[in-house]
């Protein structure tokens, strides 16, 4: 009887946490949708909040929406997005099982990189998204999200394929798919070849998390 009562209390507490999280997420989405904090609000067609799973161990962060994303209001749906889907598939990861977003939520005109000021205006939306999602791993795609999240001046070439930590979450920089589209080579050491290695490393890390989760459940000592 006592154990059933404790279980019921735990379920109610977890349900209440999820309800609060969903409410915070909806409020955040609305704040982003109506945001006019920086100049990009005057040139955008859509605000691109990001999309994907809300219960995901993996969040992918790009630089900002491009033309297709701006038109459709969705992250990574153009050529880069299609390549990202292929890369994920190569890692045995379904796109529906991850969350994908960008550092800035509105398209910088002409696909230029976002300015520091724009990132400073928009950055707390990204931070709030990540903290609400609480993934195991954040994958930074390219220079902009890597430098922004890790607060580094080092470039993606030096940082990709390495593991870092941000607020208790692992950070794994990889090349942006648009960079891979500009270099078709598959020779050893080429960006595509390195990305193949990176997605395999990501797959292995995810497998470790799965096994650790399974062991905890099996022992009955986990949440
Ligand atoms: S880029 Fe970010 S800060 Fe600027 S208007 Fe869009 S949502 Fe607001």
py3Dmol code that shows the C-alpha trace and the ligand (Angstrom):
import py3Dmol

protein = """\
ATOM      1  CA  UNK A   1       0.000   0.000   0.000  1.00  0.00           C
ATOM      2  CA  UNK A   2       2.762   2.385   1.084  1.00  0.00           C
ATOM      3  CA  UNK A   3       4.794   1.679  -2.069  1.00  0.00           C
ATOM      4  CA  UNK A   4       1.725   2.260  -4.285  1.00  0.00           C
ATOM      5  CA  UNK A   5       1.153   5.612  -2.563  1.00  0.00           C
ATOM      6  CA  UNK A   6       4.799   6.622  -3.133  1.00  0.00           C
ATOM      7  CA  UNK A   7       4.566   5.557  -6.797  1.00  0.00           C
ATOM      8  CA  UNK A   8       1.362   7.563  -7.254  1.00  0.00           C
ATOM      9  CA  UNK A   9       2.970  10.634  -5.657  1.00  0.00           C
ATOM     10  CA  UNK A  10       6.021  10.256  -7.910  1.00  0.00           C
ATOM     11  CA  UNK A  11       3.808   9.940 -11.004  1.00  0.00           C
ATOM     12  CA  UNK A  12       1.806  13.025 -10.010  1.00  0.00           C
ATOM     13  CA  UNK A  13       5.008  15.001  -9.412  1.00  0.00           C
ATOM     14  CA  UNK A  14       6.449  13.929 -12.764  1.00  0.00           C
ATOM     15  CA  UNK A  15       3.135  14.763 -14.495  1.00  0.00           C
ATOM     16  CA  UNK A  16       3.120  18.204 -12.886  1.00  0.00           C
ATOM     17  CA  UNK A  17       6.744  18.821 -13.989  1.00  0.00           C
ATOM     18  CA  UNK A  18       5.845  17.861 -17.563  1.00  0.00           C
ATOM     19  CA  UNK A  19       2.803  20.152 -17.498  1.00  0.00           C
ATOM     20  CA  UNK A  20       4.986  23.039 -16.314  1.00  0.00           C
ATOM     21  CA  UNK A  21       7.583  22.276 -18.977  1.00  0.00           C
ATOM     22  CA  UNK A  22       4.928  22.211 -21.723  1.00  0.00           C
ATOM     23  CA  UNK A  23       3.537  25.547 -20.498  1.00  0.00           C
ATOM     24  CA  UNK A  24       7.033  27.130 -20.405  1.00  0.00           C
ATOM     25  CA  UNK A  25       7.696  25.788 -23.912  1.00  0.00           C
ATOM     26  CA  UNK A  26       4.433  27.229 -25.276  1.00  0.00           C
ATOM     27  CA  UNK A  27       5.196  30.588 -23.675  1.00  0.00           C
ATOM     28  CA  UNK A  28       8.719  30.589 -25.116  1.00  0.00           C
ATOM     29  CA  UNK A  29       7.408  29.703 -28.582  1.00  0.00           C
ATOM     30  CA  UNK A  30       4.973  32.616 -28.430  1.00  0.00           C
ATOM     31  CA  UNK A  31       7.690  35.041 -27.289  1.00  0.00           C
ATOM     32  CA  UNK A  32       9.898  33.986 -30.194  1.00  0.00           C
ATOM     33  CA  UNK A  33       7.025  34.105 -32.700  1.00  0.00           C
ATOM     34  CA  UNK A  34       6.241  37.711 -31.862  1.00  0.00           C
ATOM     35  CA  UNK A  35       9.816  38.896 -31.237  1.00  0.00           C
ATOM     36  CA  UNK A  36      10.983  42.174 -32.745  1.00  0.00           C
ATOM     37  CA  UNK A  37      14.106  42.601 -30.608  1.00  0.00           C
ATOM     38  CA  UNK A  38      16.577  42.912 -33.476  1.00  0.00           C
ATOM     39  CA  UNK A  39      16.602  44.266 -37.019  1.00  0.00           C
ATOM     40  CA  UNK A  40      16.080  40.824 -38.571  1.00  0.00           C
ATOM     41  CA  UNK A  41      12.409  41.151 -37.600  1.00  0.00           C
ATOM     42  CA  UNK A  42      11.980  43.739 -40.368  1.00  0.00           C
ATOM     43  CA  UNK A  43      13.276  41.533 -43.193  1.00  0.00           C
ATOM     44  CA  UNK A  44      12.053  38.041 -42.225  1.00  0.00           C
ATOM     45  CA  UNK A  45       9.064  36.253 -43.727  1.00  0.00           C
ATOM     46  CA  UNK A  46       8.834  33.761 -40.857  1.00  0.00           C
ATOM     47  CA  UNK A  47      10.262  33.209 -37.431  1.00  0.00           C
ATOM     48  CA  UNK A  48      11.906  29.773 -37.385  1.00  0.00           C
ATOM     49  CA  UNK A  49      11.590  28.409 -33.861  1.00  0.00           C
ATOM     50  CA  UNK A  50      12.900  24.935 -34.707  1.00  0.00           C
ATOM     51  CA  UNK A  51      11.173  21.581 -34.729  1.00  0.00           C
ATOM     52  CA  UNK A  52      11.473  17.978 -33.652  1.00  0.00           C
ATOM     53  CA  UNK A  53      11.120  15.800 -30.608  1.00  0.00           C
ATOM     54  CA  UNK A  54      10.469  17.322 -27.184  1.00  0.00           C
ATOM     55  CA  UNK A  55      11.851  14.252 -25.423  1.00  0.00           C
ATOM     56  CA  UNK A  56      15.129  13.996 -27.233  1.00  0.00           C
ATOM     57  CA  UNK A  57      18.676  13.254 -26.129  1.00  0.00           C
ATOM     58  CA  UNK A  58      20.004  15.182 -29.149  1.00  0.00           C
ATOM     59  CA  UNK A  59      19.644  18.836 -30.175  1.00  0.00           C
ATOM     60  CA  UNK A  60      21.221  20.162 -33.395  1.00  0.00           C
ATOM     61  CA  UNK A  61      21.976  23.882 -33.633  1.00  0.00           C
ATOM     62  CA  UNK A  62      22.753  25.680 -36.878  1.00  0.00           C
ATOM     63  CA  UNK A  63      23.541  29.315 -37.613  1.00  0.00           C
ATOM     64  CA  UNK A  64      20.246  30.820 -38.813  1.00  0.00           C
ATOM     65  CA  UNK A  65      17.408  30.204 -41.267  1.00  0.00           C
ATOM     66  CA  UNK A  66      18.165  30.370 -44.995  1.00  0.00           C
ATOM     67  CA  UNK A  67      15.799  31.282 -47.808  1.00  0.00           C
ATOM     68  CA  UNK A  68      13.831  27.995 -47.785  1.00  0.00           C
ATOM     69  CA  UNK A  69      13.592  27.988 -44.007  1.00  0.00           C
ATOM     70  CA  UNK A  70      12.392  31.596 -43.997  1.00  0.00           C
ATOM     71  CA  UNK A  71       9.688  30.723 -46.560  1.00  0.00           C
ATOM     72  CA  UNK A  72       8.503  27.587 -44.776  1.00  0.00           C
ATOM     73  CA  UNK A  73       9.065  28.610 -41.164  1.00  0.00           C
ATOM     74  CA  UNK A  74      11.005  25.387 -40.534  1.00  0.00           C
ATOM     75  CA  UNK A  75      14.662  24.738 -39.691  1.00  0.00           C
ATOM     76  CA  UNK A  76      16.964  22.873 -42.096  1.00  0.00           C
ATOM     77  CA  UNK A  77      14.539  22.171 -44.940  1.00  0.00           C
ATOM     78  CA  UNK A  78      16.643  23.358 -47.914  1.00  0.00           C
ATOM     79  CA  UNK A  79      19.568  21.523 -49.521  1.00  0.00           C
ATOM     80  CA  UNK A  80      21.568  21.701 -46.296  1.00  0.00           C
ATOM     81  CA  UNK A  81      18.628  20.240 -44.438  1.00  0.00           C
ATOM     82  CA  UNK A  82      18.337  17.367 -46.873  1.00  0.00           C
ATOM     83  CA  UNK A  83      22.034  16.620 -46.435  1.00  0.00           C
ATOM     84  CA  UNK A  84      21.635  16.797 -42.651  1.00  0.00           C
ATOM     85  CA  UNK A  85      18.864  14.186 -42.900  1.00  0.00           C
ATOM     86  CA  UNK A  86      21.258  11.935 -44.901  1.00  0.00           C
ATOM     87  CA  UNK A  87      24.032  12.437 -42.333  1.00  0.00           C
ATOM     88  CA  UNK A  88      21.660  11.547 -39.492  1.00  0.00           C
ATOM     89  CA  UNK A  89      20.465   8.462 -41.354  1.00  0.00           C
ATOM     90  CA  UNK A  90      24.110   7.397 -41.781  1.00  0.00           C
ATOM     91  CA  UNK A  91      24.380   7.591 -37.991  1.00  0.00           C
ATOM     92  CA  UNK A  92      21.230   5.521 -37.532  1.00  0.00           C
ATOM     93  CA  UNK A  93      19.445   8.591 -36.153  1.00  0.00           C
ATOM     94  CA  UNK A  94      15.921   9.486 -37.228  1.00  0.00           C
ATOM     95  CA  UNK A  95      15.286  13.184 -37.829  1.00  0.00           C
ATOM     96  CA  UNK A  96      11.978  12.912 -35.991  1.00  0.00           C
ATOM     97  CA  UNK A  97      13.837  11.837 -32.855  1.00  0.00           C
ATOM     98  CA  UNK A  98      16.000  14.970 -32.548  1.00  0.00           C
ATOM     99  CA  UNK A  99      15.281  18.681 -32.152  1.00  0.00           C
ATOM    100  CA  UNK A 100      16.748  21.065 -34.737  1.00  0.00           C
ATOM    101  CA  UNK A 101      17.063  24.810 -34.365  1.00  0.00           C
ATOM    102  CA  UNK A 102      19.419  27.764 -34.967  1.00  0.00           C
ATOM    103  CA  UNK A 103      21.256  30.413 -32.986  1.00  0.00           C
ATOM    104  CA  UNK A 104      19.106  33.165 -34.530  1.00  0.00           C
ATOM    105  CA  UNK A 105      15.470  32.523 -35.349  1.00  0.00           C
ATOM    106  CA  UNK A 106      15.100  34.975 -38.255  1.00  0.00           C
ATOM    107  CA  UNK A 107      16.928  34.927 -41.578  1.00  0.00           C
ATOM    108  CA  UNK A 108      19.899  37.249 -41.944  1.00  0.00           C
ATOM    109  CA  UNK A 109      19.432  38.889 -45.389  1.00  0.00           C
ATOM    110  CA  UNK A 110      21.430  37.321 -48.219  1.00  0.00           C
ATOM    111  CA  UNK A 111      22.334  34.411 -45.928  1.00  0.00           C
ATOM    112  CA  UNK A 112      25.065  36.442 -44.257  1.00  0.00           C
ATOM    113  CA  UNK A 113      26.252  35.305 -40.833  1.00  0.00           C
ATOM    114  CA  UNK A 114      24.326  36.822 -37.931  1.00  0.00           C
ATOM    115  CA  UNK A 115      26.048  39.743 -36.241  1.00  0.00           C
ATOM    116  CA  UNK A 116      27.203  39.565 -32.640  1.00  0.00           C
ATOM    117  CA  UNK A 117      24.442  41.991 -31.689  1.00  0.00           C
ATOM    118  CA  UNK A 118      21.768  39.796 -33.328  1.00  0.00           C
ATOM    119  CA  UNK A 119      23.110  36.715 -31.559  1.00  0.00           C
ATOM    120  CA  UNK A 120      23.134  38.554 -28.249  1.00  0.00           C
ATOM    121  CA  UNK A 121      19.510  39.572 -28.779  1.00  0.00           C
ATOM    122  CA  UNK A 122      18.398  36.071 -29.786  1.00  0.00           C
ATOM    123  CA  UNK A 123      20.793  33.876 -27.785  1.00  0.00           C
ATOM    124  CA  UNK A 124      18.689  33.567 -24.674  1.00  0.00           C
ATOM    125  CA  UNK A 125      15.889  31.961 -26.726  1.00  0.00           C
ATOM    126  CA  UNK A 126      18.301  29.198 -27.745  1.00  0.00           C
ATOM    127  CA  UNK A 127      19.517  28.828 -24.181  1.00  0.00           C
ATOM    128  CA  UNK A 128      15.933  28.545 -22.912  1.00  0.00           C
ATOM    129  CA  UNK A 129      15.146  25.919 -25.571  1.00  0.00           C
ATOM    130  CA  UNK A 130      18.146  23.795 -24.602  1.00  0.00           C
ATOM    131  CA  UNK A 131      17.475  24.080 -20.874  1.00  0.00           C
ATOM    132  CA  UNK A 132      13.837  23.075 -21.332  1.00  0.00           C
ATOM    133  CA  UNK A 133      14.719  20.149 -23.608  1.00  0.00           C
ATOM    134  CA  UNK A 134      17.623  18.992 -21.346  1.00  0.00           C
ATOM    135  CA  UNK A 135      19.261  16.827 -24.044  1.00  0.00           C
ATOM    136  CA  UNK A 136      22.317  14.663 -23.418  1.00  0.00           C
ATOM    137  CA  UNK A 137      24.168  16.187 -26.360  1.00  0.00           C
ATOM    138  CA  UNK A 138      24.043  19.469 -28.298  1.00  0.00           C
ATOM    139  CA  UNK A 139      25.564  19.198 -31.768  1.00  0.00           C
ATOM    140  CA  UNK A 140      26.806  22.573 -33.035  1.00  0.00           C
ATOM    141  CA  UNK A 141      26.750  22.696 -36.823  1.00  0.00           C
ATOM    142  CA  UNK A 142      29.534  24.980 -38.052  1.00  0.00           C
ATOM    143  CA  UNK A 143      31.430  27.941 -36.692  1.00  0.00           C
ATOM    144  CA  UNK A 144      28.614  30.197 -35.508  1.00  0.00           C
ATOM    145  CA  UNK A 145      26.839  27.931 -32.970  1.00  0.00           C
ATOM    146  CA  UNK A 146      30.154  26.421 -31.846  1.00  0.00           C
ATOM    147  CA  UNK A 147      31.690  29.811 -31.068  1.00  0.00           C
ATOM    148  CA  UNK A 148      28.452  31.081 -29.547  1.00  0.00           C
ATOM    149  CA  UNK A 149      27.832  28.160 -27.195  1.00  0.00           C
ATOM    150  CA  UNK A 150      31.447  27.441 -26.251  1.00  0.00           C
ATOM    151  CA  UNK A 151      32.390  31.133 -26.128  1.00  0.00           C
ATOM    152  CA  UNK A 152      35.548  30.455 -28.057  1.00  0.00           C
ATOM    153  CA  UNK A 153      37.388  32.116 -30.911  1.00  0.00           C
ATOM    154  CA  UNK A 154      38.710  28.781 -32.193  1.00  0.00           C
ATOM    155  CA  UNK A 155      37.288  27.669 -35.529  1.00  0.00           C
ATOM    156  CA  UNK A 156      35.228  24.626 -36.412  1.00  0.00           C
ATOM    157  CA  UNK A 157      38.162  22.914 -38.163  1.00  0.00           C
ATOM    158  CA  UNK A 158      40.015  22.695 -34.847  1.00  0.00           C
ATOM    159  CA  UNK A 159      36.978  21.881 -32.709  1.00  0.00           C
ATOM    160  CA  UNK A 160      34.864  19.456 -34.779  1.00  0.00           C
ATOM    161  CA  UNK A 161      34.769  15.868 -33.615  1.00  0.00           C
ATOM    162  CA  UNK A 162      35.757  16.804 -30.042  1.00  0.00           C
ATOM    163  CA  UNK A 163      33.660  16.683 -26.891  1.00  0.00           C
ATOM    164  CA  UNK A 164      33.000  19.728 -24.721  1.00  0.00           C
ATOM    165  CA  UNK A 165      30.654  20.549 -21.880  1.00  0.00           C
ATOM    166  CA  UNK A 166      28.124  23.327 -21.418  1.00  0.00           C
ATOM    167  CA  UNK A 167      25.930  23.464 -18.319  1.00  0.00           C
ATOM    168  CA  UNK A 168      26.209  19.741 -17.729  1.00  0.00           C
ATOM    169  CA  UNK A 169      25.337  18.905 -21.355  1.00  0.00           C
ATOM    170  CA  UNK A 170      27.858  17.450 -23.800  1.00  0.00           C
ATOM    171  CA  UNK A 171      28.620  19.633 -26.815  1.00  0.00           C
ATOM    172  CA  UNK A 172      29.862  18.087 -30.059  1.00  0.00           C
ATOM    173  CA  UNK A 173      30.796  20.427 -32.927  1.00  0.00           C
ATOM    174  CA  UNK A 174      30.469  19.168 -36.513  1.00  0.00           C
ATOM    175  CA  UNK A 175      30.749  20.860 -39.900  1.00  0.00           C
ATOM    176  CA  UNK A 176      27.644  22.645 -41.161  1.00  0.00           C
ATOM    177  CA  UNK A 177      26.042  20.710 -44.048  1.00  0.00           C
ATOM    178  CA  UNK A 178      26.282  23.801 -46.294  1.00  0.00           C
ATOM    179  CA  UNK A 179      30.080  23.618 -45.966  1.00  0.00           C
ATOM    180  CA  UNK A 180      29.979  19.983 -47.072  1.00  0.00           C
ATOM    181  CA  UNK A 181      27.878  20.973 -50.093  1.00  0.00           C
ATOM    182  CA  UNK A 182      30.696  23.274 -51.209  1.00  0.00           C
ATOM    183  CA  UNK A 183      33.336  20.520 -51.073  1.00  0.00           C
ATOM    184  CA  UNK A 184      32.334  17.365 -52.900  1.00  0.00           C
ATOM    185  CA  UNK A 185      35.569  15.479 -52.185  1.00  0.00           C
ATOM    186  CA  UNK A 186      35.365  12.203 -50.264  1.00  0.00           C
ATOM    187  CA  UNK A 187      39.128  11.697 -50.046  1.00  0.00           C
ATOM    188  CA  UNK A 188      40.563  10.701 -46.674  1.00  0.00           C
ATOM    189  CA  UNK A 189      40.694  13.739 -44.403  1.00  0.00           C
ATOM    190  CA  UNK A 190      38.174  15.728 -46.489  1.00  0.00           C
ATOM    191  CA  UNK A 191      35.307  17.459 -44.610  1.00  0.00           C
ATOM    192  CA  UNK A 192      32.879  14.735 -45.799  1.00  0.00           C
ATOM    193  CA  UNK A 193      35.227  11.992 -44.636  1.00  0.00           C
ATOM    194  CA  UNK A 194      35.669  13.731 -41.257  1.00  0.00           C
ATOM    195  CA  UNK A 195      31.908  14.138 -40.926  1.00  0.00           C
ATOM    196  CA  UNK A 196      31.448  10.418 -41.540  1.00  0.00           C
ATOM    197  CA  UNK A 197      33.816   9.801 -38.607  1.00  0.00           C
ATOM    198  CA  UNK A 198      31.973  12.383 -36.471  1.00  0.00           C
ATOM    199  CA  UNK A 199      28.540  10.855 -37.028  1.00  0.00           C
ATOM    200  CA  UNK A 200      29.915   7.428 -36.127  1.00  0.00           C
ATOM    201  CA  UNK A 201      31.380   8.910 -32.901  1.00  0.00           C
ATOM    202  CA  UNK A 202      27.998  10.475 -32.146  1.00  0.00           C
ATOM    203  CA  UNK A 203      26.272   7.161 -32.804  1.00  0.00           C
ATOM    204  CA  UNK A 204      28.660   5.377 -30.395  1.00  0.00           C
ATOM    205  CA  UNK A 205      28.092   7.977 -27.679  1.00  0.00           C
ATOM    206  CA  UNK A 206      24.323   7.663 -28.067  1.00  0.00           C
ATOM    207  CA  UNK A 207      24.663   3.877 -27.827  1.00  0.00           C
ATOM    208  CA  UNK A 208      26.594   4.301 -24.563  1.00  0.00           C
ATOM    209  CA  UNK A 209      23.779   6.450 -23.193  1.00  0.00           C
ATOM    210  CA  UNK A 210      21.219   3.839 -24.267  1.00  0.00           C
ATOM    211  CA  UNK A 211      23.181   1.061 -22.539  1.00  0.00           C
ATOM    212  CA  UNK A 212      23.667   3.111 -19.357  1.00  0.00           C
ATOM    213  CA  UNK A 213      19.912   3.821 -19.328  1.00  0.00           C
ATOM    214  CA  UNK A 214      19.113   0.129 -19.863  1.00  0.00           C
ATOM    215  CA  UNK A 215      21.469  -0.911 -17.044  1.00  0.00           C
ATOM    216  CA  UNK A 216      19.932   1.595 -14.656  1.00  0.00           C
ATOM    217  CA  UNK A 217      16.403   0.381 -15.504  1.00  0.00           C
ATOM    218  CA  UNK A 218      17.504  -3.254 -15.209  1.00  0.00           C
ATOM    219  CA  UNK A 219      18.949  -2.646 -11.729  1.00  0.00           C
ATOM    220  CA  UNK A 220      15.783  -0.891 -10.752  1.00  0.00           C
ATOM    221  CA  UNK A 221      17.915   1.924  -9.337  1.00  0.00           C
ATOM    222  CA  UNK A 222      17.115   4.526 -11.973  1.00  0.00           C
ATOM    223  CA  UNK A 223      14.376   7.094 -12.246  1.00  0.00           C
TER     224      UNK A 223
END
"""
ligand_1 = """\
8
LIG
S 16.472 37.023 -34.770
Fe 15.805 36.520 -32.685
S 16.034 38.446 -31.561
Fe 16.015 38.969 -33.743
S 13.853 39.390 -34.196
Fe 14.226 37.244 -34.679
S 13.616 36.134 -32.847
Fe 13.892 38.277 -32.259
"""
view = py3Dmol.view(width=600, height=400)
view.addModel(protein, "pdb")
view.setStyle({"model": 0}, {"cartoon": {"style": "trace"}})
view.addModel(ligand_1, "xyz")
view.setStyle({"model": 1}, {"stick": {}})
view.zoomTo()
view.show()
